[in-house]
């Protein structure tokens, strides 16, 4: 890393990127955050607050914001926190750097069905790659509330370095060498969270939501194993942990999107009124296509896709799920 000007750089000025910058500023002398939006950059530098995406959080003075992606070449390690469907373009535009790239986006790329780590490995084969994933609401992380998260990389030595680089007394990373498992959990849970929001919005009850979480986890297991993930990773922080969090609170953008669908609103209207990204809406059709090609049964994901595309009503998808053939409980 050759004594970089900024030990840590954050690429992405949304709520999660801003929260990570705030945490990293507690343990590093300087943090640089890149945002595409000029109003976000101005707000951070002039008012010490990202009033667009994380209002109310006063940011430390040792955070500087920029809209110049080339400036990120001065950072020793880069946390990539752009939306999943923009990761390819962002990585392609990065300046030459030997910094390790820590991927914080959760999703599957439309068109290619590639995970984020596969995209980066294709574009930047010489950079070390890791994945950060787990149950993390940005506002809680920024407030210093206790958080545990998975840091996945195939290189154990790199994992040990990165864990020490980002750990704080309230932000605890656990190293894993199962990159695929960490990414699958984070991507699929976003789609299932939409389903749980639908349950809430339609007033179907807590029993239904708990059932959807459990059977949704079975879908994560089936799909994850088909793509080479390990069961223990899927049952850990980046899988089951993230699933439970995202499926249980309106603080989840995916859950709140589903809640609107459950109340009878259209996906088009709900997504048009958002400045933030509900990753599950973009992951769902890609995930379903991938699952079908792999021969993996994911009825809940299929139901969410039908609702997002306006091909079925909540009543119709609920009836379809409840009248599936009776069978033994299993993955």
N, C-alpha and C positions, 0 to 999 in steps of 0.2 A: 504493500500500500504506500510505501515511500513517503512517510510523513505528510499526509494530505492536509490541505488547508482545513477541510471539514471532515472529521472522522466518520460522520454519518450524513447521508443525503436521503431525503424522502421524495420520491417521484409520485406526485398525486396530492392535490390540495383539498380533498374531500374531508369528511368527518374522521375517517379512519386514519388517513395520512396525517392529519393535524394532531390527532390524539397520539399517534406514534412519535411525532416530532416533539410533542410536549414531554413524553416519557423519556425520550432519548436526551433531551436537553437537561434532564436532571443529573445525568451521569457523564455527559460529554461537554467540552468547553464551547463547541460551536456545532450547530445543526443547520443544514441548508434544505429548504423545502421548495420543490418546483410545483407550480400550479399553472394550468392552461389559462385560467380565468384571471384577467388583469385586475378585476375588482377584489379577488381573493388576495392576490399578491400585495396590492395597495393596503388593504385592510390589515393584513398581518404586520407589514412593515411600519405602518403609521399609527395603528390603534392597538397593536398587540392582541388582536382577536380575529378569528375567522368568522366574521359575522354572517357569512353566507351559509356555511355548512356545519359549524359547531359554535353557535352563538352562546355567549356567557362564559367561555373559557378564556381567561387571561393568559397569554402565552409568555414564556420567559424571554428576557431580552437577548439571550444567546441563540435565538432562532431567527434566521433571515430567510425571506421568501424571494423567489425569482421566477420569471416566466421564460428565461433563457435556458433551454435544455442543455446547451453546450457547457454551461457553468457547472453541471453535475459531474463533469470530468475531474473536478477538484476534490471529490469525495472519496474516502477510503473504503466505504461500503455503501451500497445503494439498496434501499427498500422500495420495491416497485409496488405502488398502491393504486395504480390506475384501474378502471373497470376492465374486466376480463376481455371484453371484445376489443379493447384498445391496446392491449399489451403488445401485440405484434408491431403495430405502428410505432408505439413508444420506444420499444427496444431497437427497432430499425433506425430510429432517429437519434439514439444515444451517441454521444461522442465516444471515440476510442478510449477505453479504460480497462485496467486490470482489476477493478474492484469486484468483489463477490456480489452477486445479485440475489437478493432475498425477496422472493415473490410473495406478495400478500393478497393478490387478487384471487377470487374463488369463482371458477367457472370452467366451461369447456368451449373451445373456439367454434363458432358457427362455420360450417363448410368443411373444416378439416377434422373435427372431433378431437383435436389435440388438447392435451392439458397444458397449462401455462409453462411448466418446466420443459416440456417437449418443444414448444415454440422457441423458448430462449436458447435451448441447446442447439436448435437448428440455426438460429441467427447469430449466436455468440458462443461458438463451441469452445473458445479458449477461456471463457469466464467461469469461475466457480459458481454453482447454482444451489440455492436452498429454498425451502418453502416454509412460510410462517402461517399457521392455520389453527383455529380453535375457537372456543366460546368467548367472543370479545365484542361487547357493545362499546362503541367508541367513547361515549360520554362517561361510562364507568371507568374505563382505562384512564381517560384524561383526568378524572377526579381522584385517581390514586387508589381505587378500590381493588382488592385482591383479585388477581387474574392469573390463570395458568394456561399455557398455550404450547402447541407442538412446533418444534423447529426441526424440519426434516431435510436431510441431505445424505447422499450415499457416502460421502467422505467423512469419516468419524473425526479426523483431525480438524477439518473445517467446522464441523458441528460444534466441537468443543470451543473453538475460537469464537464463533458467532453467539453461542449461548452466553459466554462471558461478556461479549460486546453489548448485548441488549438487555441483560437481566438487571432488574432493580429489586429492592425489598418488596415491592407490591406487584411486580410483573415477572412471572416465573416461567421461563421456557424449559421444556423437556425435549431432549434430543431424540430423534428417531432416524433410522436409515431407510424407512419406507416412504419415499417421496410420493409414489403413486397413491398409496393409501391416504396420506394426508390431503392430497388434492381431491380425491374422489369424495371423501367425506364432506369437504367444504363446498364442493360443487352441487352435490345431490341434495344436501340438506336445504339449500335455498329453494329448490323446487317443492320439497315437502312442506316447507314453512308456508308457502302460498296455500297449499291444501289445508293446513291447520288454520290459517286465517279465514279461509272459506267456511270451515266448520264454525268458527266463532261468529262470523258475520251472519251466517244463516241460522244461528241459534240452535245448532244441533247438539250442544251439550259437551260437558267435560269427558264423559265416557267415550264419545266419538273422537274427541281430540287425542285422548290417551291411546285409543286403539289405532288411530292413524299414525301416531308417533312410533308405536311398536311395529306395526306392519310396514311403515315407511323404512324403519331401520332394517327390516328384512330385505327390502328392495336395495338399500345401500349395500348390504352384505352380498347379495347376489351379483349386483353389477360390479362392485369392487373386486370380488374374487375373479370375475371373468376378465378383468383388466389387470390382474396380477397383484392386487393389494393383499395385505395380510389381515386376517380377522382381528388380531389384537389392536392394530392401528385403527380399524374401523370402529372398534368398541372403545377407543380412547378419546382424548380431548378433541381431536380434529374430526372425529366422526360422531359418536353418540353424544359427547359433551356439547358440541356445536349444534347438533340437531335439537337437543332438549331446550337449549337457550333460545334458538331462533324460532322454534315452534310454540313458544310460551309467552311471547310479549309483543305488544304493539310497537315497542321500540325497534323491532325488526322491520325493515322496509319491505321484505318479502311477505311477512305476516300481514302487514297493513294493506298491501296490495290484495292479498287473498281475502281479507276482511271486506274490502270494497266489492270484490267479485261476489262474495257471499250475500251481500246486501242488494245484489242485482245490477250493479254498475258494470259498464263495459270495460274491458282491459284497455282499449284504445283511449277512452276518456281518462282512466286512472293514470296511465303512463304519460299522457300528454301534459298532465298538470304537475309533473314531478321534475325537479331539477336534480334530485338524487337518483341513483340507479338501483333498481330492484333486479339484481343479477339473475334471479331465478326465472324471470320472464323470458330472458334470452337463452338461458341454459336449457330450459324445458324441452323445446323441440329438438335441439341437438342431442340431448340425452336420450330422448325417446327413440330417435333414429338409430343412435349407436346401440342402444339396448336391443332393438329389434334385429339389427345386423348380427349381434352377438348371440341371439336366441335367449335373451334374458327377459323374464316376465316382470314388468313394472306397471301394474294396473293403476296405482295412485298417480304416478307420473303421467300416464296416459290420460287420466281424468283431469289433471291440472292443465295439460295441453288442450284438451277439448274445451275447457272453460276459457282459457286465454284466447283461443281462436274463435270463440263464439259458436262452436259447433254443438254445444249441449248446455242444458241448464243445470243448476245445482241439484235439483230434484232428480234429473235424469242420470247424472253421474253417481249420485248417492245410491239410487236404485240399482244401477249397474254393478257397483262395488258390493252391495249387500246381497245380491242374488247370484254372485259367482258360485261355482260348484263348491260344496262343502268338502273339506279335506283336513288332514292333520296339520297342526301348527308346525311350521318349519321355515327355514330360509326360502 
